[in-house]
């Protein structure tokens, strides 16, 4: 799913609400565990999100990459940290990560220029 920041947020929110409104205990517990995993502990939130970003890139999950890029951005990730952080999954995963790196860069750019996102939706 190739989409803008606002489209990604809207879709994710709508689908999570639909999924969590079901009475499936396993799904609810998994979502809770996923959320708890990224809370600060021995490692801070930023470090955990960066780890999630690297793992998501190696696993080639664009939705996960977008989510972790957005979380890292909201936690203050700098341009230099973004590029250095994305170099790790590129080296680990190899050239197959390049298309996902491209989409991560596009999403990063949109986060840094939110007016471009709103101009697209007009």
C-alpha positions in Angstrom: 0.0 0.0 0.0 1.8 3.1 -1.2 0.2 6.1 0.5 0.7 9.5 2.0 1.2 10.1 5.7 -2.4 11.1 6.3 -3.7 8.2 4.2 -1.5 5.8 6.2 -2.7 7.2 9.5 -6.3 7.1 8.5 -6.2 3.5 7.2 -4.2 2.2 10.2 -6.5 3.9 12.7 -9.7 2.6 10.9 -8.4 -1.0 10.6 -7.0 -1.2 14.1 -10.3 0.0 15.5 -12.2 -2.6 13.4 -9.8 -5.4 14.4 -9.8 -4.5 18.1 -13.6 -4.2 18.2 -13.7 -8.0 17.6 -13.8 -10.1 20.7 -10.7 -12.1 19.7 -8.6 -12.4 22.9 -5.4 -13.6 21.1 -5.5 -10.6 18.7 -6.1 -8.1 21.6 -3.3 -9.7 23.6 -0.9 -9.5 20.7 -1.7 -5.9 20.0 -1.1 -5.1 23.7 2.2 -7.0 23.7 3.3 -5.2 20.6 2.6 -1.8 22.2 4.3 -2.8 25.5 7.4 -4.0 23.7 8.3 -0.4 22.6 7.8 1.2 26.0 10.9 2.5 27.7 12.7 0.0 30.0 16.4 -0.9 30.0 16.3 0.6 26.4 14.6 3.9 25.7 11.7 4.2 23.3 13.8 5.7 20.5 16.3 2.8 20.6 13.4 0.3 20.5 11.7 2.1 17.6 15.0 2.2 15.7 15.4 -1.5 16.3 11.8 -2.0 15.0 12.6 0.0 11.9 15.7 -2.0 11.1 13.9 -5.3 11.6 10.9 -4.1 9.5 13.2 -3.1 6.7 15.0 -6.4 6.7 11.6 -8.2 6.8 10.4 -5.8 4.0 7.2 -4.7 5.6 6.4 -1.3 4.2 3.5 -0.6 6.7 5.8 -1.5 9.6 8.6 0.7 8.1 6.2 3.6 7.8 5.0 3.1 11.4 8.5 3.0 12.8 9.8 5.9 10.7 6.9 8.0 12.0 7.5 7.0 15.6 11.2 7.7 15.3 10.5 11.0 13.7 8.0 11.9 16.5 10.7 10.9 19.0 13.1 13.4 17.5 15.1 11.4 15.0 17.5 13.6 13.0 18.2 13.4 9.3 21.6 11.9 10.1 20.1 9.3 12.4 17.6 8.3 9.8 20.2 7.7 7.1 22.6 5.9 9.5 19.7 3.9 10.9 18.6 2.8 7.5 22.1 1.7 6.5 22.0 -1.2 9.0 19.0 -3.0 7.4 20.4 -2.3 4.0 23.7 -4.1 4.9 22.0 -6.9 6.7 19.2 -7.5 4.2 21.1 -6.6 1.0 19.8 -5.1 -2.3 16.3 -6.5 -1.8 15.9 -3.8 0.9 16.5 -1.0 -1.6 12.8 -0.6 -2.8 11.8 -0.4 0.8 14.5 2.1 1.5 13.1 4.2 -1.3 9.6 4.2 0.2 11.0 4.9 3.7 12.9 7.9 2.3 9.7 9.2 0.6 7.7 8.8 3.8 10.5 10.5 5.8 10.4 13.4 3.3 6.7 13.7 3.7 7.0 13.8 7.5 9.5 16.6 7.2 7.3 18.5 4.7 3.7 18.0 5.9 2.4 20.7 3.6 3.2 18.4 0.6 0.9 15.8 2.1 -1.9 18.2 2.5 -1.4 19.6 -1.0 -1.7 16.1 -2.5 -5.1 15.5 -0.7 -6.6 18.7 -2.1 
